[in-house]
């Protein structure tokens, strides 16, 4: 059955991870990145999960899974190494309004987490429907090379520009032309080369009067210096 592509907003949503190993850690980090409130249930946990709990970034219940753990959760991730527990979680979640991802059983999942490349607000996902994680990983590596940190800066630029242009009340057609004109100046190459003066001059020629191109470029510089895109 084909999967329906969707991006979930989980900011401040209660999310459960059952398990304390390396797979659970990856799931936890992904949930935290998107602002979820994460509770972990596992009698044992790798050092990184323990550190997250000590820092107050997650809640860690140091015990085995209980049926009540699913109640009130928006989504749950079953990432234990016990097939019986995995099956129990799958069966019990089916009777509750909670979305389940099971690390070892795609067929029992309500959703699958695709392989992805993230550059700030740019998110590129690859899915084979669970058929070949190896192929998804190979494609992801290619995309990581093609879409570098500069795309995160570009998305930030376009987002800020969209706020300003829409606020100015121009018609949709005029706004669309502005965005395409910005993309047409090879902004990616300018950002990659840190040619900020060139970028600002190009933006001045494109943007409507009264729009501060310098403010937009300064924001781009700030994001580029972080390089955590």
Residue frames as a rotation matrix with the C-alpha (Angstrom) as fourth column:
UNK 1
0.578 0.816 0.000 0.00
0.816 -0.578 0.000 0.00
0.000 0.000 -1.000 0.00
UNK 2
-0.128 -0.643 0.755 1.49
0.533 -0.687 -0.494 3.41
0.837 0.339 0.430 -0.96
UNK 3
-0.247 -0.052 -0.968 2.32
0.936 -0.270 -0.224 5.70
-0.250 -0.961 0.116 1.95
UNK 4
0.693 0.530 0.489 0.77
0.606 -0.795 0.004 9.16
0.391 0.294 -0.872 2.20
UNK 5
-0.377 -0.925 0.058 3.54
0.747 -0.340 -0.571 11.78
0.548 -0.172 0.819 2.50
UNK 6
0.740 0.615 0.273 3.09
0.287 -0.656 0.698 14.19
0.608 -0.438 -0.662 5.39
UNK 7
-0.535 -0.833 0.139 5.15
0.222 -0.297 -0.929 16.41
0.815 -0.466 0.344 7.71
UNK 8
0.371 0.699 -0.611 3.92
0.757 0.153 0.635 16.35
0.538 -0.699 -0.472 11.30
UNK 9
-0.052 -0.300 0.953 4.00
-0.397 -0.869 -0.295 19.35
0.916 -0.394 -0.074 13.61
UNK 10
0.354 0.136 -0.925 5.08
0.599 0.727 0.336 17.89
0.718 -0.673 0.176 16.96
UNK 11
-0.572 -0.570 0.591 6.24
-0.041 -0.699 -0.714 21.02
0.820 -0.432 0.376 18.79
UNK 12
-0.662 0.206 0.720 5.34
-0.747 -0.264 -0.610 20.61
0.065 -0.942 0.329 22.47
UNK 13
0.439 0.792 -0.423 3.53
-0.718 0.593 0.364 17.33
0.539 0.144 0.830 21.72
UNK 14
0.198 -0.352 0.915 4.01
-0.787 0.499 0.363 14.38
-0.584 -0.792 -0.178 24.12
UNK 15
0.495 -0.145 -0.857 6.01
-0.661 0.577 -0.480 11.68
0.564 0.804 0.190 22.36
UNK 16
0.655 -0.167 0.737 7.06
-0.533 0.589 0.607 8.33
-0.536 -0.791 0.297 23.79
UNK 17
0.140 -0.654 -0.744 10.17
-0.749 0.421 -0.511 6.32
0.648 0.629 -0.431 22.99
UNK 18
0.839 0.122 0.530 10.30
-0.452 0.697 0.556 2.80
-0.302 -0.706 0.640 24.38
UNK 19
0.720 -0.691 0.062 13.89
0.648 0.638 -0.415 1.59
0.247 0.339 0.908 24.44
UNK 20
0.867 -0.424 -0.261 17.26
-0.144 -0.716 0.683 2.92
-0.476 -0.555 -0.682 25.50
UNK 21
0.198 -0.829 0.523 19.75
0.684 0.499 0.532 1.83
-0.703 0.252 0.666 22.86
UNK 22
-0.749 -0.629 -0.208 21.36
0.269 -0.576 0.772 3.41
-0.605 0.522 0.601 19.82
UNK 23
-0.600 0.611 0.516 18.20
0.649 -0.006 0.761 3.21
0.468 0.791 -0.393 17.70
UNK 24
0.408 0.765 -0.498 16.17
0.912 -0.320 0.255 4.84
0.035 -0.558 -0.829 20.46
UNK 25
-0.150 -0.555 -0.818 18.79
0.528 -0.745 0.409 7.59
-0.836 -0.370 0.405 20.74
UNK 26
-0.935 -0.189 0.300 18.44
0.352 -0.378 0.856 8.46
-0.049 0.906 0.420 17.04
UNK 27
-0.138 0.969 0.205 14.68
0.774 -0.024 0.633 8.63
0.619 0.246 -0.746 17.39
UNK 28
0.370 0.236 -0.899 14.94
0.858 -0.458 0.232 10.80
-0.356 -0.857 -0.372 20.50
UNK 29
-0.554 -0.683 -0.476 17.33
0.418 -0.723 0.550 13.26
-0.720 0.106 0.686 18.86
UNK 30
-0.817 0.304 0.489 15.03
0.440 -0.217 0.871 13.60
0.371 0.928 0.044 15.84
UNK 31
0.215 0.955 -0.205 12.02
0.866 -0.089 0.492 14.26
0.452 -0.283 -0.846 18.05
UNK 32
0.184 -0.227 -0.956 13.87
0.737 -0.613 0.287 16.85
-0.651 -0.757 0.054 20.13
UNK 33
-0.828 -0.543 0.140 15.04
0.476 -0.549 0.687 18.62
-0.296 0.635 0.713 16.99
UNK 34
-0.561 0.706 0.433 11.39
0.328 -0.291 0.899 19.21
0.760 0.646 -0.069 16.13
UNK 35
-0.629 0.210 0.748 10.44
-0.570 -0.779 -0.261 20.46
0.528 -0.590 0.610 19.59
UNK 36
0.235 0.763 -0.602 8.64
-0.043 0.627 0.778 17.40
0.971 -0.157 0.180 20.98
UNK 37
0.111 -0.129 0.985 8.24
-0.993 -0.065 0.103 16.68
0.051 -0.990 -0.135 24.68
UNK 38
0.047 -0.229 -0.972 9.95
-0.454 0.862 -0.225 13.31
0.890 0.452 -0.064 24.92
UNK 39
0.393 0.051 0.918 9.42
-0.865 0.359 0.350 10.61
-0.311 -0.932 0.185 27.51
UNK 40
-0.193 -0.545 -0.816 11.67
-0.673 0.679 -0.294 7.55
0.714 0.493 -0.498 27.41
UNK 41
0.642 0.390 0.661 10.74
-0.739 0.545 0.396 4.24
-0.205 -0.742 0.638 29.00
UNK 42
0.493 -0.539 -0.683 13.57
-0.122 0.735 -0.667 1.77
0.861 0.412 0.297 29.47
UNK 43
0.963 -0.150 -0.224 15.28
0.257 0.263 0.930 0.13
-0.081 -0.953 0.292 32.43
UNK 44
0.040 -0.994 -0.102 18.66
0.623 -0.055 0.780 0.87
-0.781 -0.094 0.617 30.85
UNK 45
0.968 0.248 0.029 19.91
0.181 -0.621 -0.762 3.56
-0.171 0.743 -0.647 28.48
UNK 46
0.227 -0.915 0.334 23.07
0.875 0.041 -0.482 4.48
0.428 0.401 0.810 26.63
UNK 47
-0.403 -0.515 -0.757 25.16
0.846 -0.525 -0.094 7.28
-0.349 -0.678 0.647 28.06
UNK 48
-0.939 0.020 0.344 23.82
0.175 -0.833 0.524 9.87
0.297 0.552 0.779 25.62
UNK 49
0.006 1.000 0.026 20.23
0.263 -0.027 0.964 9.24
0.965 0.002 -0.263 26.69
UNK 50
0.232 0.009 -0.973 21.23
0.968 0.090 0.232 9.42
0.090 -0.996 0.012 30.33
UNK 51
-0.762 -0.596 -0.255 22.90
0.608 -0.793 0.036 12.77
-0.223 -0.127 0.966 29.66
UNK 52
-0.639 0.608 0.471 19.76
0.063 -0.569 0.820 14.12
0.767 0.554 0.325 27.98
UNK 53
0.372 0.793 -0.483 17.74
0.571 0.215 0.792 13.11
0.732 -0.571 -0.373 31.02
UNK 54
-0.060 -0.491 -0.869 20.24
0.979 -0.199 0.045 14.69
-0.195 -0.848 0.493 33.42
UNK 55
-0.944 -0.323 0.059 20.08
0.327 -0.903 0.278 17.92
-0.036 0.282 0.959 31.43
UNK 56
-0.410 0.870 -0.275 16.29
0.078 -0.267 -0.961 17.95
-0.909 -0.415 0.042 31.67
UNK 57
-0.677 0.114 -0.727 15.80
-0.709 -0.367 0.602 17.62
-0.198 0.923 0.330 27.92
UNK 58
-0.254 0.627 -0.736 13.83
-0.319 0.664 0.676 14.39
0.913 0.407 0.032 28.22
UNK 59
0.213 0.345 0.914 11.96
-0.968 0.199 0.150 12.48
-0.130 -0.917 0.377 30.91
UNK 60
-0.404 -0.426 -0.809 13.42
-0.522 0.834 -0.179 9.03
0.751 0.350 -0.560 31.52
UNK 61
0.542 0.603 0.586 11.32
-0.841 0.393 0.372 6.38
-0.006 -0.694 0.720 33.27
UNK 62
-0.445 -0.874 -0.194 13.85
-0.856 0.480 -0.195 3.75
0.264 0.079 -0.961 34.35
UNK 63
-0.276 0.431 0.859 11.67
-0.375 0.775 -0.509 0.66
-0.885 -0.463 -0.053 34.08
UNK 64
-0.859 0.025 0.512 10.11
0.411 0.629 0.659 -1.68
-0.306 0.777 -0.550 31.59
UNK 65
-0.820 0.569 0.056 7.18
-0.314 -0.530 0.788 -0.85
0.478 0.629 0.613 29.33
UNK 66
-0.703 0.711 -0.004 3.67
0.350 0.341 -0.872 -0.71
-0.619 -0.615 -0.489 30.74
UNK 67
-0.272 0.679 0.682 0.40
0.954 0.098 0.283 -0.43
0.125 0.728 -0.674 28.82
UNK 68
0.606 0.569 -0.556 -0.41
0.685 -0.728 0.001 2.86
-0.404 -0.382 -0.831 30.53
UNK 69
-0.329 -0.841 -0.429 2.67
0.433 -0.538 0.723 4.46
-0.839 0.052 0.542 29.00
UNK 70
-0.710 0.060 0.702 0.85
0.695 -0.103 0.712 4.96
0.115 0.993 0.031 25.69
UNK 71
0.295 0.945 -0.143 -2.04
0.955 -0.293 0.040 6.92
-0.004 -0.149 -0.989 27.20
UNK 72
0.745 0.127 -0.655 -2.01
0.250 -0.963 0.097 10.63
-0.619 -0.236 -0.749 26.36
UNK 73
-0.336 -0.941 -0.047 0.79
0.218 -0.126 0.968 10.31
-0.916 0.315 0.248 23.84
UNK 74
0.366 0.376 -0.851 0.64
-0.696 -0.496 -0.519 11.88
-0.618 0.782 0.080 20.38
UNK 75
0.624 -0.211 -0.752 3.04
-0.515 0.612 -0.600 9.35
0.587 0.762 0.273 18.92
UNK 76
0.624 -0.423 0.657 5.16
-0.470 0.469 0.748 6.48
-0.624 -0.776 0.094 20.14
UNK 77
0.259 -0.645 -0.719 8.31
-0.808 0.263 -0.528 4.77
0.530 0.717 -0.453 18.93
UNK 78
0.911 0.013 0.411 8.90
-0.248 0.815 0.524 1.13
-0.328 -0.579 0.746 19.80
UNK 79
0.479 -0.831 -0.283 12.67
-0.572 -0.051 -0.819 0.62
0.666 0.553 -0.500 19.78
UNK 80
0.422 -0.318 0.849 13.36
-0.739 0.422 0.525 -2.23
-0.525 -0.849 -0.057 22.18
UNK 81
-0.489 -0.623 -0.610 15.34
-0.836 0.534 0.125 -5.39
0.248 0.571 -0.782 21.42
UNK 82
-0.788 0.314 0.529 12.54
-0.097 0.786 -0.611 -7.62
-0.608 -0.533 -0.589 22.72
UNK 83
-0.896 0.434 -0.091 10.19
-0.051 0.103 0.993 -8.97
0.441 0.895 -0.070 20.00
UNK 84
-0.335 0.811 -0.480 7.48
0.896 0.431 0.102 -9.78
0.290 -0.396 -0.871 22.55
UNK 85
-0.259 0.186 -0.948 7.47
0.546 -0.781 -0.302 -6.24
-0.797 -0.596 0.101 23.91
UNK 86
-0.921 -0.107 -0.375 7.51
-0.233 -0.621 0.749 -4.83
-0.313 0.777 0.547 20.39
UNK 87
-0.708 0.701 -0.090 4.44
0.345 0.455 0.821 -6.90
0.617 0.550 -0.564 19.51
UNK 88
-0.188 0.637 -0.748 2.68
0.969 -0.003 -0.246 -5.87
-0.159 -0.771 -0.617 22.72
UNK 89
-0.556 -0.074 -0.828 3.26
0.140 -0.990 -0.005 -2.19
-0.819 -0.119 0.561 21.99
UNK 90
-0.971 0.166 -0.170 1.95
-0.199 -0.176 0.964 -2.62
0.130 0.970 0.204 18.45
UNK 91
-0.486 0.831 -0.270 -1.21
0.665 0.552 0.503 -4.40
0.567 0.065 -0.821 19.58
UNK 92
-0.104 0.461 -0.881 -1.98
0.915 -0.303 -0.266 -1.97
-0.390 -0.834 -0.390 22.39
UNK 93
-0.740 -0.202 -0.642 -1.32
0.027 -0.962 0.272 1.17
-0.673 0.184 0.717 20.37
UNK 94
-0.896 0.411 0.170 -3.81
0.245 0.137 0.960 0.00
0.371 0.901 -0.224 17.73
UNK 95
-0.038 0.937 -0.348 -6.63
0.933 0.159 0.324 0.51
0.359 -0.313 -0.880 20.22
UNK 96
0.167 0.004 -0.986 -5.55
0.678 -0.727 0.112 4.04
-0.716 -0.687 -0.124 21.11
UNK 97
0.950 0.176 0.259 -5.38
0.309 -0.663 -0.682 7.41
0.051 0.728 -0.684 19.31
UNK 98
0.426 -0.887 -0.180 -1.57
-0.375 -0.354 0.857 7.29
-0.824 -0.297 -0.483 19.14
UNK 99
0.809 -0.230 -0.541 0.63
-0.523 0.139 -0.841 7.06
0.269 0.963 -0.008 16.06
UNK 100
0.664 -0.551 0.506 3.14
-0.109 0.597 0.795 4.21
-0.740 -0.583 0.336 16.26
UNK 101
0.494 -0.634 -0.595 6.51
-0.733 0.065 -0.677 3.70
0.468 0.771 -0.432 14.65
UNK 102
0.853 -0.227 0.470 8.05
-0.126 0.784 0.608 0.30
-0.506 -0.578 0.640 15.26
UNK 103
0.185 -0.895 -0.406 11.77
-0.828 -0.365 0.426 0.16
-0.529 0.257 -0.809 14.54
UNK 104
-0.748 -0.594 0.297 11.78
-0.406 0.763 0.503 -3.49
-0.525 0.256 -0.812 13.45
UNK 105
-0.516 0.654 0.553 8.36
0.696 0.697 -0.175 -3.98
-0.500 0.294 -0.814 11.87
UNK 106
-0.979 0.084 -0.188 7.28
-0.170 -0.843 0.510 -1.58
-0.116 0.531 0.839 9.09
UNK 107
-0.589 0.797 -0.135 3.99
0.282 0.359 0.890 -3.44
0.758 0.486 -0.436 8.62
UNK 108
0.010 0.610 -0.793 2.82
0.984 0.135 0.116 -2.57
0.178 -0.781 -0.599 12.13
UNK 109
-0.786 -0.421 -0.453 3.69
0.511 -0.855 -0.092 1.12
-0.348 -0.304 0.887 11.81
UNK 110
0.480 0.862 -0.162 1.17
0.659 -0.476 -0.583 3.92
-0.580 0.172 -0.796 11.49
UNK 111
0.939 -0.268 -0.216 4.00
-0.344 -0.761 -0.550 5.99
-0.017 0.591 -0.807 10.04
UNK 112
0.522 -0.849 0.077 7.53
0.851 0.524 0.011 5.47
-0.049 0.060 0.997 8.85
UNK 113
0.626 -0.421 -0.656 10.38
-0.098 -0.878 0.469 7.92
-0.773 -0.230 -0.591 9.30
UNK 114
0.938 -0.249 0.242 12.03
0.302 0.237 -0.924 8.44
0.173 0.939 0.297 5.93
UNK 115
-0.063 -0.991 -0.116 15.72
0.954 -0.094 0.285 8.95
-0.294 -0.092 0.951 5.37
UNK 116
0.854 0.512 0.096 16.24
0.520 -0.834 -0.183 12.71
-0.014 0.206 -0.978 5.20
UNK 117
-0.415 -0.880 0.232 18.52
0.853 -0.465 -0.238 15.62
0.317 0.099 0.943 4.49
UNK 118
0.671 0.652 -0.354 17.85
0.739 -0.625 0.250 18.72
-0.059 -0.430 -0.901 6.60
UNK 119
-0.568 -0.750 0.337 19.23
0.748 -0.642 -0.168 22.17
0.343 0.157 0.926 5.88
UNK 120
-0.940 0.340 -0.012 17.53
-0.270 -0.766 -0.584 24.47
-0.208 -0.546 0.812 8.37
UNK 121
-0.135 0.986 0.100 13.91
-0.510 0.017 -0.860 24.63
-0.850 -0.168 0.500 7.19
UNK 122
0.083 0.099 -0.992 14.67
-0.954 0.297 -0.050 22.77
0.289 0.950 0.119 3.98
UNK 123
-0.181 -0.056 0.982 13.77
-0.544 0.838 -0.052 19.11
-0.819 -0.543 -0.182 4.49
UNK 124
-0.042 0.084 -0.996 14.32
-0.935 0.347 0.068 16.54
0.351 0.934 0.064 1.74
UNK 125
0.004 0.121 0.993 13.02
-0.678 0.730 -0.087 13.06
-0.735 -0.673 0.085 2.48
UNK 126
-0.417 -0.189 -0.889 13.57
-0.801 0.538 0.261 9.72
0.429 0.821 -0.376 0.76
UNK 127
-0.087 0.443 0.892 11.36
-0.704 0.607 -0.369 6.70
-0.705 -0.660 0.259 1.26
UNK 128
-0.755 -0.090 -0.649 11.22
-0.545 0.637 0.545 3.25
0.365 0.765 -0.530 -0.27
UNK 129
0.301 0.953 0.026 8.19
-0.759 0.223 0.611 2.29
0.577 -0.204 0.791 1.79
UNK 130
0.410 -0.234 0.882 10.43
-0.740 0.479 0.471 0.16
-0.533 -0.846 0.023 3.96
UNK 131
0.998 0.051 -0.041 11.50
-0.065 0.779 -0.623 -1.96
0.000 0.625 0.781 0.98
UNK 132
0.395 -0.918 0.022 15.17
0.789 0.327 -0.521 -0.94
0.471 0.223 0.853 0.94
UNK 133
0.906 -0.129 -0.402 16.67
0.196 -0.715 0.671 1.23
-0.374 -0.688 -0.622 3.69
UNK 134
-0.035 -0.991 0.132 20.05
0.622 0.082 0.779 0.73
-0.782 0.110 0.613 2.01
UNK 135
-0.223 0.020 0.975 18.86
0.928 -0.302 0.219 2.40
0.298 0.953 0.049 -1.20
UNK 136
0.809 0.558 0.186 17.28
0.455 -0.794 0.403 5.25
0.373 -0.241 -0.896 0.76
UNK 137
0.630 -0.653 -0.420 20.57
0.292 -0.302 0.907 5.75
-0.720 -0.694 0.000 2.59
UNK 138
-0.301 -0.766 0.569 22.53
0.844 0.064 0.533 5.77
-0.444 0.640 0.627 -0.67
UNK 139
0.143 0.441 0.886 20.24
0.784 -0.597 0.170 8.41
0.604 0.670 -0.431 -2.18
UNK 140
0.935 0.216 -0.282 20.46
0.353 -0.659 0.664 10.47
-0.042 -0.720 -0.693 1.00
UNK 141
0.181 -0.955 -0.236 24.25
0.554 -0.099 0.826 10.55
-0.812 -0.280 0.511 0.80
UNK 142
-0.404 -0.271 0.874 24.06
0.908 -0.235 0.347 11.84
0.111 0.934 0.341 -2.77
UNK 143
0.503 0.696 0.513 21.60
0.581 -0.712 0.395 14.55
0.640 0.100 -0.762 -1.77
UNK 144
0.752 -0.291 -0.591 23.79
0.473 -0.385 0.792 15.60
-0.458 -0.876 -0.152 1.16
UNK 145
-0.341 -0.931 0.128 26.58
0.734 -0.178 0.655 16.32
-0.588 0.318 0.744 -1.30
UNK 146
-0.395 0.243 0.886 24.34
0.791 -0.401 0.462 18.21
0.468 0.883 -0.034 -3.71
UNK 147
0.493 0.656 0.571 22.43
0.168 -0.716 0.677 20.25
0.854 -0.238 -0.463 -1.15
UNK 148
-0.401 -0.796 -0.454 24.95
0.692 0.062 -0.719 21.75
0.601 -0.603 0.525 1.25
UNK 149
-0.385 0.179 -0.905 24.70
0.829 -0.365 -0.424 24.26
-0.406 -0.914 -0.008 4.09
UNK 150
-0.982 -0.074 -0.172 24.13
0.000 -0.919 0.394 27.10
-0.187 0.387 0.903 1.63
UNK 151
-0.517 0.856 0.009 20.60
0.250 0.142 0.958 25.86
0.818 0.498 -0.287 0.95
UNK 152
-0.015 0.467 -0.884 19.72
0.999 0.053 0.011 26.42
0.052 -0.883 -0.467 4.58
UNK 153
-0.660 -0.285 -0.695 20.84
0.359 -0.933 0.041 30.02
-0.660 -0.222 0.718 4.20
UNK 154
-0.948 0.310 0.070 18.84
-0.049 -0.361 0.931 30.40
0.314 0.880 0.357 0.99
UNK 155
-0.188 0.927 -0.324 15.66
0.718 0.355 0.599 29.13
0.670 -0.120 -0.733 2.63
UNK 156
-0.139 0.069 -0.988 16.19
0.873 -0.462 -0.155 31.61
-0.467 -0.884 0.004 5.47
UNK 157
-0.919 -0.244 -0.310 16.63
0.065 -0.868 0.492 34.41
-0.389 0.432 0.814 2.92
UNK 158
-0.749 0.660 0.054 13.47
0.088 0.018 0.996 33.47
0.656 0.751 -0.072 1.04
UNK 159
-0.086 0.730 -0.678 11.45
0.941 0.284 0.186 33.09
0.328 -0.622 -0.711 4.23
UNK 160
-0.358 -0.112 -0.927 12.44
0.598 -0.790 -0.135 36.55
-0.717 -0.602 0.350 5.45
UNK 161
-0.988 -0.022 -0.150 11.82
-0.104 -0.625 0.774 38.00
-0.110 0.780 0.616 2.02
UNK 162
-0.519 0.852 -0.068 8.40
0.519 0.377 0.767 36.39
0.679 0.363 -0.638 1.89
UNK 163
-0.084 0.457 -0.885 7.44
0.956 -0.212 -0.200 38.02
-0.279 -0.864 -0.420 5.19
UNK 164
-0.579 -0.243 -0.778 8.43
0.184 -0.969 0.166 41.44
-0.794 -0.047 0.606 3.87
UNK 165
-0.987 0.145 -0.074 6.97
-0.104 -0.214 0.971 41.14
0.125 0.966 0.226 0.39
UNK 166
-0.378 0.902 -0.207 3.63
0.753 0.430 0.498 39.72
0.538 0.032 -0.842 1.50
UNK 167
-0.127 0.292 -0.948 3.35
0.840 -0.477 -0.260 42.44
-0.528 -0.829 -0.185 4.13
UNK 168
-0.837 -0.273 -0.475 3.83
0.020 -0.882 0.471 45.08
-0.547 0.384 0.744 1.42
UNK 169
0.012 1.000 0.004 0.55
-0.010 0.004 -1.000 43.97
-1.000 0.012 0.010 -0.14
UNK 170
-0.572 -0.234 -0.786 1.71
-0.762 -0.203 0.615 43.42
-0.303 0.951 -0.062 -3.72
UNK 171
0.562 0.790 -0.243 -0.36
-0.824 0.512 -0.242 41.16
-0.067 0.336 0.939 -5.97
UNK 172
0.638 -0.249 0.729 0.52
-0.105 0.910 0.402 37.47
-0.763 -0.333 0.554 -6.07
UNK 173
0.859 -0.291 0.422 1.96
0.501 0.302 -0.811 37.62
0.109 0.908 0.405 -9.58
UNK 174
0.595 -0.650 0.473 4.38
-0.417 -0.753 -0.509 40.40
0.687 0.106 -0.719 -8.68
UNK 175
0.479 -0.396 0.784 5.49
-0.799 0.175 0.576 38.57
-0.365 -0.901 -0.233 -5.54
UNK 176
0.788 -0.138 0.600 6.12
0.236 0.968 -0.087 35.38
-0.569 0.210 0.795 -7.48
UNK 177
0.798 -0.506 0.327 8.31
0.251 -0.214 -0.944 37.24
0.547 0.836 -0.044 -9.98
UNK 178
0.498 -0.623 0.603 10.41
-0.811 -0.582 0.068 38.63
0.308 -0.523 -0.795 -7.12
UNK 179
0.526 -0.273 0.806 11.08
-0.461 0.705 0.540 35.18
-0.715 -0.655 0.245 -5.69
UNK 180
0.788 -0.216 0.576 12.03
0.542 0.688 -0.482 33.74
-0.292 0.692 0.660 -9.07
UNK 181
0.749 -0.548 0.371 14.26
-0.138 -0.677 -0.723 36.75
0.648 0.490 -0.583 -9.77
UNK 182
0.458 -0.584 0.670 16.10
-0.867 -0.128 0.481 36.12
-0.195 -0.802 -0.565 -6.49
UNK 183
0.529 -0.239 0.814 16.65
0.063 0.968 0.243 32.49
-0.846 -0.077 0.527 -7.49
UNK 184
0.891 -0.090 0.446 17.74
0.454 0.114 -0.884 33.62
0.028 0.989 0.142 -10.93
UNK 185
0.720 -0.665 0.200 20.74
-0.616 -0.745 -0.258 35.62
0.321 0.062 -0.945 -9.67
UNK 186
0.245 -0.614 -0.750 22.54
0.177 0.789 -0.588 32.38
0.953 0.012 0.302 -8.74
UNK 187
0.479 0.047 0.876 22.07
-0.721 -0.548 0.424 33.19
0.500 -0.835 -0.229 -5.09
UNK 188
0.991 -0.133 0.024 23.27
0.101 0.844 0.527 29.73
-0.091 -0.520 0.850 -4.06
UNK 189
0.357 -0.914 0.193 26.68
0.786 0.182 -0.591 30.37
0.505 0.363 0.783 -5.62
UNK 190
0.075 -0.287 0.955 26.90
-0.208 -0.941 -0.267 33.83
0.975 -0.179 -0.130 -4.04
UNK 191
0.771 0.255 0.584 26.10
-0.613 0.049 0.788 32.38
0.172 -0.966 0.194 -0.62
UNK 192
0.888 -0.455 -0.068 28.55
0.460 0.882 0.104 29.53
0.012 -0.123 0.992 -1.06
UNK 193
0.060 -0.907 0.418 31.33
0.730 -0.246 -0.638 32.01
0.681 0.343 0.647 -1.94
UNK 194
0.119 0.094 -0.988 30.28
0.889 -0.453 0.064 34.36
-0.442 -0.886 -0.138 0.91
UNK 195
-0.767 -0.309 0.563 29.97
0.579 -0.713 0.396 37.11
0.279 0.630 0.725 -1.72
UNK 196
-0.170 0.772 -0.613 27.72
0.888 -0.150 -0.435 39.14
-0.428 -0.618 -0.660 0.53
UNK 197
-0.451 -0.025 -0.892 28.31
-0.124 -0.988 0.090 42.51
-0.884 0.151 0.443 -1.15
UNK 198
-0.962 0.099 -0.256 27.43
-0.244 0.117 0.963 41.01
0.125 0.988 -0.088 -4.53
UNK 199
-0.567 0.792 -0.224 24.33
0.792 0.599 0.113 39.42
0.224 -0.114 -0.968 -3.08
UNK 200
-0.187 0.498 -0.847 23.21
0.585 -0.636 -0.504 42.69
-0.789 -0.589 -0.172 -1.53
UNK 201
-0.690 -0.105 -0.717 23.70
-0.406 -0.763 0.503 44.63
-0.600 0.637 0.484 -4.77
UNK 202
-0.921 0.363 -0.143 21.72
0.076 0.526 0.847 42.02
0.383 0.769 -0.511 -6.68
UNK 203
-0.371 0.816 -0.443 18.90
0.925 0.284 -0.252 42.13
-0.079 -0.503 -0.860 -4.15
UNK 204
-0.430 0.167 -0.887 18.74
0.145 -0.957 -0.251 45.93
-0.891 -0.237 0.388 -4.28
UNK 205
-0.877 0.040 -0.479 18.09
-0.466 -0.317 0.826 45.72
-0.119 0.948 0.297 -8.03
UNK 206
-0.749 0.579 -0.322 15.31
0.291 0.724 0.626 43.16
0.595 0.376 -0.710 -7.59
UNK 207
-0.450 0.586 -0.674 13.46
0.886 0.202 -0.416 44.13
-0.108 -0.785 -0.611 -4.44
UNK 208
0.434 0.704 0.562 10.79
0.695 -0.658 0.288 46.82
0.573 0.265 -0.776 -4.23
UNK 209
-0.314 -0.532 0.787 11.77
-0.050 -0.818 -0.573 50.20
0.948 -0.219 0.230 -2.87
UNK 210
0.240 0.362 0.901 11.82
-0.859 -0.354 0.371 50.43
0.453 -0.863 0.226 0.90
UNK 211
0.982 0.026 -0.187 12.94
0.045 0.930 0.365 46.83
0.184 -0.367 0.912 1.40
UNK 212
0.494 -0.836 0.239 16.20
-0.835 -0.379 0.400 46.72
-0.244 -0.397 -0.885 3.34
UNK 213
0.746 -0.279 -0.605 18.41
-0.197 0.775 -0.601 44.32
0.636 0.568 0.523 1.39
UNK 214
-0.284 -0.921 0.267 21.18
-0.539 -0.077 -0.839 44.86
0.793 -0.382 -0.475 3.93
UNK 215
-0.083 0.339 0.937 19.03
-0.970 0.189 -0.155 43.51
-0.229 -0.922 0.313 6.74
UNK 216
0.892 0.447 -0.068 18.29
-0.447 0.845 -0.293 40.38
-0.073 0.292 0.954 4.75
UNK 217
0.428 -0.816 -0.388 21.97
-0.151 0.359 -0.921 39.82
0.891 0.453 0.031 3.92
UNK 218
-0.380 -0.560 0.737 22.99
-0.818 -0.169 -0.550 40.30
0.433 -0.811 -0.393 7.56
UNK 219
0.417 0.602 0.681 20.51
-0.806 0.591 -0.030 37.59
-0.420 -0.537 0.732 8.51
UNK 220
0.911 -0.126 -0.391 22.07
-0.175 0.742 -0.647 35.32
0.372 0.658 0.655 5.87
UNK 221
-0.042 -0.996 0.084 25.54
-0.448 -0.056 -0.892 35.95
0.893 -0.075 -0.444 7.27
UNK 222
-0.176 0.042 0.983 24.36
-0.983 0.054 -0.178 35.08
-0.060 -0.998 0.032 10.77
UNK 223
0.793 0.519 0.319 22.89
-0.486 0.855 -0.182 31.76
-0.367 -0.011 0.930 9.58
UNK 224
0.721 -0.573 -0.390 25.97
-0.159 0.410 -0.898 30.98
0.674 0.710 0.205 7.45
UNK 225
-0.201 -0.855 0.478 28.28
-0.744 -0.184 -0.642 31.48
0.637 -0.485 -0.599 10.41
UNK 226
0.273 0.360 0.892 26.39
-0.884 0.459 0.085 28.91
-0.379 -0.812 0.443 12.42
UNK 227
-0.362 -0.417 -0.833 26.91
-0.827 0.557 0.081 26.16
0.430 0.718 -0.547 9.86
UNK 228
-0.827 0.156 0.541 24.64
-0.235 0.777 -0.584 23.86
-0.512 -0.610 -0.606 11.83
UNK 229
-0.037 0.852 -0.523 22.26
-0.927 -0.224 -0.299 23.55
-0.372 0.474 0.798 8.90
